[in-house]
Amino acid sequence: MLEIDIPGYRFLRLRHLVMDYNGTLAQNGTLLAGVTPRLEQLAESLRLHVVTADTFGQAKANLATLPCEVVILPAENQAQGKLAYVESLGRDQVAAIGNGRNDRLMLAAAALGIAVVQEEGAATETLSAADVVMSDIRSALDMLLFPKRLIATLRS
């Protein structure tokens, strides 16, 4: 569990990290550099989940050695599928990271929503739904590894 007290904002008691794959953890189906060691470290305090449509069909293979659950969603109603997944875990215990329009509902529902803007870009609705917007996935994961950064960003 990861507990973070953000003055003037909220107290977070996180048990799960739910992430999108393509555009968030990967580009063109390939895991981005620097993601693996960060996920391995975060797995010491959070249960990791990757919820994806798996556009390139490589998510399960590329994540096979990592301590995370991979859920492949059907092409239809992905936003609702990701939202339902977050709700099944208990939204007040979830941090979520994504970039696409189909991530907006899960970011809004999670106790902590983080949007990333990388090579694939990010949907404006998703940016608006997030608590924090980061320039890349490594920085987003580092916010959880080094919670004082998150506190500095969100405190009143």
Secondary structure, 3 states (H helix, E strand, C coil): CEEEEECCCEEEEECEEEECCECCCEECCEECCCHHHHHHHHCCCCEEEEEECCCCCCHHHHHCCCCEEEEECCCCCHHHHHHHHHHHHCHHHEEEEECCHHHHHHHHHCCEEEEECCCCCCCHHHHHHCCEEECCHHHHHHHHHCHHHHHHHHCC
